[in-house]
Amino acid sequence: MMIRSAIAKRLVSSNSSSSSTSSSGWSWLCQKTSSSRSSSSLVGQCLNDDDNNNKKLEFEFDGIEKTSKSSSSRWFHSASLGGGGGLPSSMRAAVFREPNKPLTIEEFQIPLPQSGEILLKTKACGVCHSDLHVMKGELPFASPCVVGHEITGEVVEHGPATDTKTIARLPIGSRVIGAFIMPCGNCSYCSKGHDDLCEDFFAYNRAKGTLYDGETRLFLHSSGKPVYMYSMGGLAEYCVVPANGLTILPKSLPYTESAILGCAVFTAYGAMANAAEVRPGDSIAVIGIGGVGSSCLQIARAFGASDIIAVDVQDEKLQKAKIFGATHAINAAKEDAVGKIMEITGGKGVDVAVEALGRPQTFLQCVQSVKDGGKAVMIGLAQSGSVGEVDINRLVRRKIQIIGSYGGRARQDLPKVVRLAETGVFDLTNAVSRKYTFEESNNAFQDLNKGNIVGRAVIEIM
């Protein structure tokens, strides 16, 4: 195959063999898992400013003359690679091979980006339940695969024939953040601005574990065998990301904490801005206060919501929810969550309820919590085949809206999410509660499975 041939030509001969690390005690995977600058006016100003900046950049890009460098040439950022002027001969990545087994750290060939794609030196990768669902066999996905989809990194290479606008927008050496939904930019949905429904992303990456030519970019260093990609396969020292899934990370924001912007915050923003269309004064209930749920609280506060109700079964998470903007906290293990929401809202229910756990019970709670004409937004992924129940007559008679929301729209929303963090409207520091080294990746997912992570955890790869 063409990609394999290109990689083979580039390889530096090495006697290194693939290595892996494993940890014991992974029976846990077999267990069932049961002040403010954030006013809506400030948010509107931030996002409007961002839109204006984007328009200005587009205008400037249109005026850039064609580069004299061949589009098929490979250009490296020497400073970031130790001044050697090129890439190392191999990298490490965390591989999922079979359900309920630990990840293995293995040696890979350096990925080769194609046209419209960018090679990143990965700096940090968030620890997300979506990866955990795959690792536990609850969500089917091609294996072996490299997991990790919530990243920051540095641009080190553009794919051949990548257009000059992309190169100008994301030059070598840029600090960037990647969205887990990586839009192709060309399908019928992307052409209408619905990046979150990108046909190629779902047909190739989610269905086959590849990028949009039907090929993976990951090959084992010793054998050359292919390994699939969950999103960009971000739990690795280098990864390839379609350029449409990237935006600039300002120098004022740290690599580590900012990793969560590409999934946890990106997902919350998509739910609140696009699905729920939250307006100032709306009442909100968020069921499940993990990384995504706690981000929903912050976004709701930023959009000017009034009553912001956090629902969970852990007091520690509910206590921290108040830092993120919750005005009320309900422990569903100790009291009837729906009844308490009705009490808080005078028996009416909330304008918007968000379900961030992906369980049939919480699906039902979410639908029952909204007022007449309200919106129940589902963002939590469930075990494959899970079914939620709904009272059909109430749905019809009371004009209840049930909306699925997988994430934001990368080209439009990711720059806005970054802007919220840059201006301090979104609190990154408190949102990230744990940090792990690359070698501690298994420990991170073990802690996530046990419910030991309040908020979001990030694996540092720098």
C-alpha positions as CSV (number, residue, x, y, z in Angstrom):
1,M,0.0,0.0,0.0
2,M,1.1,3.5,-0.8
3,I,1.2,4.7,2.8
4,R,3.1,1.7,4.0
5,S,5.6,2.2,1.2
6,A,6.1,5.8,2.1
7,I,6.7,4.9,5.7
8,A,9.1,2.2,4.8
9,K,11.2,4.6,2.6
10,R,11.4,7.0,5.5
11,L,12.4,4.6,8.2
12,V,15.7,4.7,9.8
13,S,17.0,1.2,10.3
14,S,16.9,0.2,13.9
15,N,17.3,-3.0,16.0
16,S,14.8,-1.7,18.5
17,S,12.0,-4.1,19.2
18,S,8.5,-3.2,20.3
19,S,8.2,-3.1,24.1
20,S,5.2,-3.1,26.4
21,T,4.5,-2.6,30.0
22,S,1.6,-4.2,31.9
23,S,0.2,-4.0,35.3
24,S,-1.5,-6.5,37.5
25,G,-4.7,-6.2,39.3
26,W,-6.8,-5.4,36.3
27,S,-9.8,-7.4,37.5
28,W,-11.4,-4.0,38.1
29,L,-12.2,-3.8,34.4
30,C,-14.5,-6.9,34.8
31,Q,-16.5,-5.1,37.5
32,K,-19.8,-3.5,36.5
33,T,-19.7,0.3,36.8
34,S,-22.5,1.0,38.4
35,S,-17.1,35.3,41.4
36,S,-17.4,35.9,38.5
37,R,-16.2,36.9,35.1
38,S,-18.7,34.5,33.6
39,S,-21.6,36.8,32.9
40,S,-23.5,36.1,29.7
41,S,-22.5,39.6,28.4
42,L,-18.8,38.8,28.8
43,V,-19.2,35.5,27.1
44,G,-21.0,37.1,24.2
45,Q,-18.2,39.7,23.8
46,C,-15.6,37.0,23.9
47,L,-17.3,34.9,21.3
48,N,-18.0,37.9,19.1
49,D,-14.4,39.0,19.3
50,D,-13.4,35.4,18.3
51,D,-15.6,35.4,15.3
52,N,-14.2,38.8,14.2
53,N,-10.7,37.5,14.6
54,N,-11.5,34.4,12.5
55,K,-12.9,36.6,9.8
56,K,-9.7,38.8,9.9
57,L,-7.5,35.7,9.7
58,E,-9.5,34.4,6.7
59,F,-9.0,37.8,5.0
60,E,-5.3,37.7,5.7
61,F,-4.9,34.2,4.5
62,D,-6.5,35.1,1.2
63,G,-3.8,37.6,0.7
64,I,-0.8,35.3,1.3
65,E,1.2,34.6,-1.7
66,K,2.0,31.0,-2.7
67,T,4.9,29.6,-0.8
68,S,8.0,28.8,-2.8
69,K,8.4,25.5,-0.9
70,S,7.1,22.4,-2.6
71,S,3.8,21.3,-1.1
72,S,5.1,17.7,-1.1
73,S,8.2,18.6,0.8
74,R,8.6,17.7,4.6
75,W,9.5,20.5,6.9
76,F,10.5,20.1,10.5
77,H,10.6,22.3,13.6
78,S,14.2,21.7,14.7
79,A,13.9,23.5,18.0
80,S,11.1,21.3,19.3
81,L,13.0,18.2,18.3
82,G,16.2,19.0,20.0
83,G,17.7,20.9,17.1
84,G,18.3,17.8,15.1
85,G,16.2,19.0,12.2
86,G,14.2,15.8,11.9
87,L,12.0,13.3,13.6
88,P,13.1,10.4,15.8
89,S,13.0,6.9,14.3
90,S,10.2,5.7,16.6
91,M,7.7,6.7,19.3
92,R,5.7,5.2,22.1
93,A,1.9,4.8,22.2
94,A,-0.6,3.2,24.5
95,V,-2.4,0.2,22.8
96,F,-5.7,-1.4,23.6
97,R,-5.7,-5.0,22.4
98,E,-8.6,-6.8,24.1
99,P,-11.3,-6.0,26.6
100,N,-10.5,-6.0,30.3
101,K,-6.8,-6.1,29.8
102,P,-4.4,-3.3,30.6
103,L,-3.0,-1.0,27.9
104,T,0.5,-1.8,26.6
105,I,3.1,0.8,25.8
106,E,4.6,-0.2,22.5
107,E,7.1,1.2,19.9
108,F,5.7,2.6,16.7
109,Q,7.0,4.1,13.5
110,I,6.5,7.9,13.4
111,P,3.1,8.5,11.8
112,L,3.1,9.9,8.3
113,P,0.5,12.7,7.7
114,Q,-1.3,12.9,4.3
115,S,-2.7,15.9,2.5
116,G,-4.7,18.1,4.8
117,E,-3.3,16.4,7.9
118,I,-0.8,17.5,10.5
119,L,1.7,15.6,12.6
120,L,1.8,16.7,16.2
121,K,4.2,16.2,19.0
122,T,1.7,15.3,21.7
123,K,2.0,17.2,25.0
124,A,-1.0,16.0,27.0
125,C,-4.0,13.7,26.7
126,G,-7.2,13.7,28.8
127,V,-8.6,10.6,30.5
128,C,-12.1,10.1,29.2
129,H,-14.9,7.6,29.9
130,S,-15.2,7.0,26.1
131,D,-11.8,5.3,26.1
132,L,-12.8,3.4,29.2
133,H,-16.0,2.1,27.5
134,V,-13.8,0.8,24.6
135,M,-11.3,-0.8,27.0
136,K,-14.1,-2.6,28.9
137,G,-15.7,-3.9,25.7
138,E,-18.8,-1.8,26.2
139,L,-18.4,0.1,22.9
140,P,-17.3,-1.9,19.9
141,F,-14.2,-0.6,18.2
142,A,-11.5,-2.0,15.9
143,S,-8.5,-3.5,17.7
144,P,-5.6,-3.3,18.4
145,C,-6.0,0.5,18.6
146,V,-4.3,3.4,20.2
147,V,-6.8,5.2,22.5
148,G,-6.8,8.9,23.6
149,H,-8.7,11.6,21.9
150,E,-8.4,14.8,24.1
151,I,-5.1,16.3,23.3
152,T,-2.8,19.3,23.0
153,G,0.4,19.3,21.0
154,E,2.9,21.1,18.8
155,V,2.8,21.2,15.0
156,V,5.9,19.5,13.6
157,E,4.9,18.5,10.1
158,H,2.3,19.2,7.4
159,G,1.2,16.5,5.0
160,P,2.2,16.8,1.4
161,A,0.0,19.0,-0.8
162,T,-1.6,20.6,2.2
163,D,-3.1,24.0,1.1
164,T,-1.3,27.2,1.9
165,K,-4.2,28.5,4.1
166,T,-3.9,25.6,6.4
167,I,-0.1,26.0,6.6
168,A,-0.5,29.7,7.4
169,R,-3.2,29.0,10.0
170,L,-1.2,26.2,11.7
171,P,2.5,26.9,11.0
172,I,5.3,24.6,12.2
173,G,5.9,25.2,15.9
174,S,2.3,26.2,16.6
175,R,0.7,25.2,19.9
176,V,-2.6,23.5,19.1
177,I,-5.5,21.7,20.6
178,G,-7.4,18.9,18.9
179,A,-11.2,18.2,18.9
180,F,-12.1,14.5,19.2
181,I,-14.6,14.9,16.3
182,M,-12.2,15.6,13.4
183,P,-14.4,16.9,10.5
184,C,-13.4,16.1,6.9
185,G,-14.7,19.5,5.8
186,N,-16.1,18.1,2.5
187,C,-19.1,15.9,3.2
188,S,-22.7,17.0,3.0
189,Y,-22.9,17.7,6.7
190,C,-19.5,19.6,6.9
191,S,-20.5,21.7,3.9
192,K,-23.5,22.9,5.9
193,G,-21.4,23.6,9.1
194,H,-22.6,20.5,10.9
195,D,-19.1,19.2,11.8
196,D,-20.5,17.1,14.6
197,L,-22.3,14.9,12.0
198,C,-19.3,14.5,9.6
199,E,-19.9,11.5,7.4
200,D,-16.3,10.5,7.0
201,F,-15.6,10.7,10.7
202,F,-18.3,8.2,11.5
203,A,-17.9,6.0,8.4
204,Y,-14.1,5.7,8.7
205,N,-12.8,6.6,12.1
206,R,-15.6,5.4,14.4
207,A,-16.6,2.5,12.2
208,K,-13.1,1.3,11.0
209,G,-10.5,3.0,13.2
210,T,-8.8,4.8,10.2
211,L,-8.6,8.3,8.7
212,Y,-10.5,9.3,5.7
213,D,-8.6,7.5,3.0
214,G,-9.5,4.2,4.8
215,E,-5.9,3.8,6.2
216,T,-4.5,4.0,9.6
217,R,-1.4,6.1,10.2
218,L,-0.1,3.8,13.0
219,F,2.3,0.9,12.4
220,L,4.4,-1.0,14.9
221,H,8.1,-0.2,14.7
222,S,9.4,-3.8,14.5
223,S,6.9,-5.6,12.4
224,G,5.2,-2.8,10.5
225,K,1.8,-4.2,11.4
226,P,-1.1,-1.7,11.4
227,V,-2.8,-0.5,14.6
228,Y,-6.1,1.4,14.5
229,M,-6.8,4.9,15.7
230,Y,-9.5,6.0,18.2
231,S,-9.9,9.6,16.9
232,M,-6.3,10.6,16.4
233,G,-4.9,8.0,18.7
234,G,-3.7,10.7,21.0
235,L,-2.2,8.7,23.9
236,A,1.1,8.6,22.0
237,E,4.2,10.7,21.7
238,Y,3.2,11.8,18.2
239,C,-0.2,11.7,16.4
240,V,-1.7,12.7,13.1
241,V,-4.8,14.9,13.1
242,P,-6.9,16.3,10.2
243,A,-6.3,20.0,10.1
244,N,-10.0,20.8,10.4
245,G,-9.9,19.3,13.9
246,L,-7.3,21.7,15.2
247,T,-7.2,25.3,16.5
248,I,-4.4,27.4,18.0
249,L,-3.7,27.2,21.7
250,P,-2.7,30.6,23.0
251,K,0.6,30.8,24.9
252,S,-1.3,32.0,28.0
253,L,-2.9,28.6,28.4
254,P,-1.0,25.5,29.7
255,Y,-0.6,22.4,27.6
256,T,-1.7,20.0,30.3
257,E,-5.0,21.5,31.6
258,S,-6.0,22.7,28.1
259,A,-6.2,19.1,26.9
260,I,-9.7,18.8,28.3
261,L,-10.9,21.5,26.0
262,G,-11.0,19.1,23.1
263,C,-13.5,16.7,24.5
264,A,-14.9,17.4,28.0
265,V,-15.5,21.1,27.4
266,F,-16.0,20.7,23.7
267,T,-18.8,18.2,24.4
268,A,-20.4,20.4,27.0
269,Y,-20.3,23.4,24.8
270,G,-22.0,21.5,22.0
271,A,-24.7,20.4,24.3
272,M,-25.4,23.8,25.8
273,A,-24.9,26.1,22.8
274,N,-26.1,23.9,19.9
275,A,-28.5,21.3,21.4
276,A,-30.0,23.1,24.4
277,E,-29.5,26.6,23.1
278,V,-29.3,27.9,26.7
279,R,-30.4,31.4,27.2
280,P,-29.9,33.8,30.2
281,G,-32.3,32.9,33.0
282,D,-32.8,29.3,31.9
283,S,-33.0,26.7,34.7
284,I,-30.6,23.8,34.2
285,A,-30.1,20.3,35.7
286,V,-27.0,18.3,35.0
287,I,-27.1,14.6,35.9
288,G,-23.6,13.1,36.3
289,I,-20.9,15.4,37.5
290,G,-17.8,14.0,35.9
291,G,-15.5,15.7,33.5
292,V,-18.2,16.5,31.0
293,G,-20.9,17.2,33.5
294,S,-18.8,19.6,35.5
295,S,-17.9,21.4,32.2
296,C,-21.7,21.7,31.5
297,L,-22.1,23.5,34.8
298,Q,-19.4,26.0,33.9
299,I,-20.9,26.6,30.4
300,A,-24.4,27.0,31.9
301,R,-23.1,29.6,34.3
302,A,-21.2,31.3,31.5
303,F,-24.4,31.5,29.4
304,G,-26.3,33.2,32.3
305,A,-28.4,30.3,33.5
306,S,-30.3,30.9,36.8
307,D,-31.0,27.7,38.8
308,I,-28.1,25.3,38.0
309,I,-28.8,21.9,39.6
310,A,-26.1,19.3,40.0
311,V,-27.1,15.6,40.4
312,D,-24.7,12.9,41.3
313,V,-24.2,10.1,43.9
314,Q,-20.9,11.3,45.3
315,D,-20.9,14.1,47.9
316,E,-17.3,15.0,46.9
317,K,-18.3,15.7,43.3
318,L,-21.4,17.6,44.4
319,Q,-19.3,19.8,46.7
320,K,-17.0,20.7,43.9
321,A,-19.9,21.3,41.6
322,K,-20.6,24.5,43.6
323,I,-17.2,25.8,42.5
324,F,-18.3,25.3,38.9
325,G,-21.5,27.2,39.3
326,A,-24.1,24.9,40.7
327,T,-26.7,26.7,42.8
328,H,-28.2,23.4,44.1
329,A,-26.8,19.9,44.6
330,I,-28.7,16.6,44.9
331,N,-27.3,13.3,45.9
332,A,-29.5,10.8,44.0
333,A,-28.4,8.0,46.3
334,K,-30.0,9.7,49.3
335,E,-33.1,11.4,47.8
336,D,-35.4,11.3,44.9
337,A,-33.6,13.4,42.3
338,V,-36.6,14.2,40.1
339,G,-38.8,15.1,43.1
340,K,-36.1,17.4,44.5
341,I,-35.7,19.1,41.1
342,M,-39.5,19.7,41.1
343,E,-39.3,21.1,44.6
344,I,-36.5,23.5,43.6
345,T,-38.4,24.7,40.5
346,G,-41.9,25.0,42.1
347,G,-43.2,21.9,40.5
348,K,-42.5,22.9,37.0
349,G,-39.2,21.2,36.1
350,V,-36.2,22.8,34.4
351,D,-35.9,24.3,31.0
352,V,-33.0,22.0,30.2
353,A,-31.8,18.8,31.7
354,V,-28.5,17.2,30.6
355,E,-27.7,13.5,31.1
356,A,-24.0,12.9,31.2
357,L,-23.8,9.3,32.4
358,G,-25.3,7.1,29.6
359,R,-27.5,4.9,31.8
360,P,-31.2,4.0,31.3
361,Q,-32.1,5.1,34.8
362,T,-30.5,8.6,34.4
363,F,-32.0,8.8,30.8
364,L,-35.4,8.5,32.4
365,Q,-34.6,11.0,35.2
366,C,-33.4,13.5,32.6
367,V,-36.7,13.3,30.6
368,Q,-38.8,13.5,33.8
369,S,-37.0,16.6,35.1
370,V,-37.9,19.0,32.3
371,K,-40.8,21.3,32.2
372,D,-43.5,21.4,29.5
373,G,-41.7,22.4,26.3
374,G,-38.4,21.7,27.9
375,K,-35.3,20.0,26.4
376,A,-33.7,16.8,27.6
377,V,-30.2,16.6,26.2
378,M,-28.4,13.3,26.1
379,I,-24.6,13.4,26.0
380,G,-23.5,10.3,28.0
381,L,-22.4,7.3,26.0
382,A,-23.9,4.0,27.2
383,Q,-23.0,0.3,26.8
384,S,-23.8,-0.8,23.3
385,G,-27.4,-1.7,22.9
386,S,-28.7,0.2,26.0
387,V,-32.2,1.5,25.7
388,G,-33.9,4.4,27.4
389,E,-37.7,4.6,28.3
390,V,-39.9,7.6,27.8
391,D,-43.6,8.3,28.5
392,I,-44.9,8.8,24.9
393,N,-48.1,10.6,25.9
394,R,-46.2,13.2,27.9
395,L,-43.7,13.6,25.1
396,V,-46.4,14.3,22.6
397,R,-48.8,16.4,24.7
398,R,-46.3,18.5,26.6
399,K,-44.0,19.1,23.7
400,I,-40.9,17.6,25.4
401,Q,-37.8,17.6,23.2
402,I,-35.3,14.8,23.6
403,I,-32.0,15.7,21.8
404,G,-28.8,13.7,21.3
405,S,-25.6,15.7,21.4
406,Y,-22.2,14.0,20.7
407,G,-19.9,17.0,20.7
408,G,-19.4,20.5,19.3
409,R,-18.6,21.7,15.8
410,A,-14.8,21.8,15.6
411,R,-14.3,24.6,13.1
412,Q,-16.8,26.9,14.7
413,D,-16.9,25.9,18.4
414,L,-13.4,24.9,19.3
415,P,-11.9,28.4,18.9
416,K,-14.8,29.7,21.1
417,V,-14.1,27.1,23.8
418,V,-10.4,28.1,23.8
419,R,-11.5,31.8,24.1
420,L,-13.7,31.0,27.1
421,A,-10.6,29.4,28.8
422,E,-8.3,32.2,27.7
423,T,-10.5,34.9,29.2
424,G,-11.0,33.0,32.5
425,V,-14.7,32.5,31.9
426,F,-14.0,28.7,32.0
427,D,-11.9,27.7,35.0
428,L,-9.3,25.1,33.7
429,T,-7.3,25.0,36.9
430,N,-10.1,23.6,39.1
431,A,-11.5,21.5,36.3
432,V,-8.4,19.2,36.2
433,S,-8.0,17.4,39.5
434,R,-5.4,14.8,38.7
435,K,-2.3,14.5,36.5
436,Y,-0.5,11.3,35.5
437,T,2.7,10.5,33.7
438,F,2.6,8.6,30.4
439,E,3.8,5.5,32.2
440,E,0.9,5.8,34.6
441,S,-1.7,5.6,31.9
442,N,-3.2,2.3,33.2
443,N,-3.4,3.8,36.7
444,A,-5.4,6.8,35.4
445,F,-8.0,4.6,33.8
446,Q,-8.2,2.4,36.8
447,D,-8.9,5.4,39.0
448,L,-11.5,6.6,36.5
449,N,-13.3,3.3,36.6
450,K,-13.3,3.3,40.4
451,G,-14.8,6.8,40.5
452,N,-11.7,8.2,42.2
453,I,-11.3,11.2,39.8
454,V,-13.4,14.3,40.7
455,G,-13.6,16.4,37.6
456,R,-11.1,15.5,34.9
457,A,-7.6,13.8,34.8
458,V,-4.9,14.4,32.3
459,I,-1.9,12.3,31.2
460,E,1.2,14.4,30.6
461,I,3.3,13.1,27.6
462,M,5.8,16.0,27.2
